[in-house]
Amino acid sequence: MRHFIIAFLALLPAVFPISAAQPKSRWKEIGKTSTGNTVYVDPRSVKNVKGVITARIRVKFAPPVKTASGIWVTSQHVAMFDCAKSTFAAKESVYYSDESGTTVVQRNVNKLPGFGPALGGSMTKVALDYLCAAPAKR
C-alpha cells in the first residue's frame, strides 16, 4: 500500500501541472502615466453599454505617495469612459497602503459621477486611450 501511495504522489504533478494551479494575474498592464506610475486594467471588468465603457483600473505609484490620510502604494478605480466625447467619470476610488491591495487608506464613492476631460499623462488618459482603441489593438 505504501508503494502505491508513493507512486501516486510521484505522478501527481504530471496529472495536475503546478502552472495550472497558479492563478492567472487579473491585471493587464496598459501603460504608464507621465510621472512613471504603471496603469493596469482588469479585462474581466470591462463592459460596454451604448458606447460608454466601464472598467476597473489599477495604478501602482512609483514612488509611493505620502498624503495626510497615509501612504498610497496602489489605487483602484471604477470609471466610465465615453469614447465618442473623449471624457471619463469616476465612480469609485480606493487607495491602499500595500501593493497587494488589502489595507485601505482612503475610499471615495461618487453617487452622481460627472463626465469630464482626461488630462494628458494621467491614468485616466492612459485608460481612455487603451479602452477606446479598436478592439483588435487591445
Contacts in CASP RR format, 6 or more apart in sequence:
PFRMAT RR
TARGET T0000
AUTHOR 0000-0000-0000
METHOD contacts of the structure
MODEL  1
MRHFIIAFLALLPAVFPISAAQPKSRWKEIGKTSTGNTVYVDPRSVKNVK
GVITARIRVKFAPPVKTASGIWVTSQHVAMFDCAKSTFAAKESVYYSDES
GTTVVQRNVNKLPGFGPALGGSMTKVALDYLCAAPAKR
26 42 0 8 1.000
26 44 0 8 1.000
27 40 0 8 1.000
27 41 0 8 1.000
27 42 0 8 1.000
27 58 0 8 1.000
28 40 0 8 1.000
28 41 0 8 1.000
28 42 0 8 1.000
28 43 0 8 1.000
29 38 0 8 1.000
29 39 0 8 1.000
29 40 0 8 1.000
30 39 0 8 1.000
30 40 0 8 1.000
30 41 0 8 1.000
30 126 0 8 1.000
30 127 0 8 1.000
30 130 0 8 1.000
31 38 0 8 1.000
31 39 0 8 1.000
31 126 0 8 1.000
31 130 0 8 1.000
32 38 0 8 1.000
32 39 0 8 1.000
32 126 0 8 1.000
33 39 0 8 1.000
33 59 0 8 1.000
33 121 0 8 1.000
33 122 0 8 1.000
33 123 0 8 1.000
33 126 0 8 1.000
34 120 0 8 1.000
34 121 0 8 1.000
34 122 0 8 1.000
36 62 0 8 1.000
37 59 0 8 1.000
37 60 0 8 1.000
37 61 0 8 1.000
37 62 0 8 1.000
37 123 0 8 1.000
38 59 0 8 1.000
38 60 0 8 1.000
38 62 0 8 1.000
39 57 0 8 1.000
39 58 0 8 1.000
39 59 0 8 1.000
39 123 0 8 1.000
39 126 0 8 1.000
39 127 0 8 1.000
40 57 0 8 1.000
40 58 0 8 1.000
40 59 0 8 1.000
40 60 0 8 1.000
41 55 0 8 1.000
41 56 0 8 1.000
41 57 0 8 1.000
41 58 0 8 1.000
41 127 0 8 1.000
41 130 0 8 1.000
41 131 0 8 1.000
42 55 0 8 1.000
42 56 0 8 1.000
42 57 0 8 1.000
42 58 0 8 1.000
45 54 0 8 1.000
45 55 0 8 1.000
45 56 0 8 1.000
45 78 0 8 1.000
46 53 0 8 1.000
46 54 0 8 1.000
46 55 0 8 1.000
46 131 0 8 1.000
47 53 0 8 1.000
47 54 0 8 1.000
47 55 0 8 1.000
48 54 0 8 1.000
51 82 0 8 1.000
51 83 0 8 1.000
51 84 0 8 1.000
52 80 0 8 1.000
52 81 0 8 1.000
52 82 0 8 1.000
52 83 0 8 1.000
53 80 0 8 1.000
53 81 0 8 1.000
53 83 0 8 1.000
53 131 0 8 1.000
53 132 0 8 1.000
54 78 0 8 1.000
54 79 0 8 1.000
54 80 0 8 1.000
54 81 0 8 1.000
54 91 0 8 1.000
55 78 0 8 1.000
55 79 0 8 1.000
55 81 0 8 1.000
55 127 0 8 1.000
55 131 0 8 1.000
56 76 0 8 1.000
56 77 0 8 1.000
56 78 0 8 1.000
57 76 0 8 1.000
57 77 0 8 1.000
57 78 0 8 1.000
57 79 0 8 1.000
57 123 0 8 1.000
57 124 0 8 1.000
57 127 0 8 1.000
58 74 0 8 1.000
58 75 0 8 1.000
58 76 0 8 1.000
58 77 0 8 1.000
59 74 0 8 1.000
59 75 0 8 1.000
59 76 0 8 1.000
59 77 0 8 1.000
59 123 0 8 1.000
60 73 0 8 1.000
60 74 0 8 1.000
60 99 0 8 1.000
61 72 0 8 1.000
61 73 0 8 1.000
61 74 0 8 1.000
61 75 0 8 1.000
64 71 0 8 1.000
64 72 0 8 1.000
64 73 0 8 1.000
65 71 0 8 1.000
65 72 0 8 1.000
66 72 0 8 1.000
67 95 0 8 1.000
67 105 0 8 1.000
67 106 0 8 1.000
69 95 0 8 1.000
69 105 0 8 1.000
69 106 0 8 1.000
70 97 0 8 1.000
70 105 0 8 1.000
70 106 0 8 1.000
71 97 0 8 1.000
71 105 0 8 1.000
72 95 0 8 1.000
72 96 0 8 1.000
72 97 0 8 1.000
72 105 0 8 1.000
72 106 0 8 1.000
73 96 0 8 1.000
73 97 0 8 1.000
73 98 0 8 1.000
73 99 0 8 1.000
73 101 0 8 1.000
74 95 0 8 1.000
74 96 0 8 1.000
74 98 0 8 1.000
74 99 0 8 1.000
74 101 0 8 1.000
75 93 0 8 1.000
75 94 0 8 1.000
75 95 0 8 1.000
75 96 0 8 1.000
76 93 0 8 1.000
76 94 0 8 1.000
76 96 0 8 1.000
76 101 0 8 1.000
77 90 0 8 1.000
77 91 0 8 1.000
77 92 0 8 1.000
77 93 0 8 1.000
77 94 0 8 1.000
77 123 0 8 1.000
78 90 0 8 1.000
78 91 0 8 1.000
78 92 0 8 1.000
79 88 0 8 1.000
79 89 0 8 1.000
79 90 0 8 1.000
79 91 0 8 1.000
79 124 0 8 1.000
79 127 0 8 1.000
80 88 0 8 1.000
80 89 0 8 1.000
80 91 0 8 1.000
80 113 0 8 1.000
80 115 0 8 1.000
81 87 0 8 1.000
81 88 0 8 1.000
81 127 0 8 1.000
81 128 0 8 1.000
81 131 0 8 1.000
81 132 0 8 1.000
82 88 0 8 1.000
82 89 0 8 1.000
82 115 0 8 1.000
83 128 0 8 1.000
83 131 0 8 1.000
83 132 0 8 1.000
85 115 0 8 1.000
86 117 0 8 1.000
86 118 0 8 1.000
86 128 0 8 1.000
86 132 0 8 1.000
87 115 0 8 1.000
87 116 0 8 1.000
87 117 0 8 1.000
87 118 0 8 1.000
88 115 0 8 1.000
88 116 0 8 1.000
88 118 0 8 1.000
88 124 0 8 1.000
88 127 0 8 1.000
88 128 0 8 1.000
89 110 0 8 1.000
89 113 0 8 1.000
89 114 0 8 1.000
89 115 0 8 1.000
89 116 0 8 1.000
90 108 0 8 1.000
90 110 0 8 1.000
90 113 0 8 1.000
90 124 0 8 1.000
91 109 0 8 1.000
91 110 0 8 1.000
91 113 0 8 1.000
92 107 0 8 1.000
92 108 0 8 1.000
92 109 0 8 1.000
92 110 0 8 1.000
93 106 0 8 1.000
93 107 0 8 1.000
93 108 0 8 1.000
94 104 0 8 1.000
94 106 0 8 1.000
94 107 0 8 1.000
94 108 0 8 1.000
95 104 0 8 1.000
95 105 0 8 1.000
95 106 0 8 1.000
95 107 0 8 1.000
96 102 0 8 1.000
96 103 0 8 1.000
96 104 0 8 1.000
96 105 0 8 1.000
97 103 0 8 1.000
97 105 0 8 1.000
118 124 0 8 1.000
118 125 0 8 1.000
118 127 0 8 1.000
118 128 0 8 1.000
119 125 0 8 1.000
130 138 0 8 1.000
131 138 0 8 1.000
END
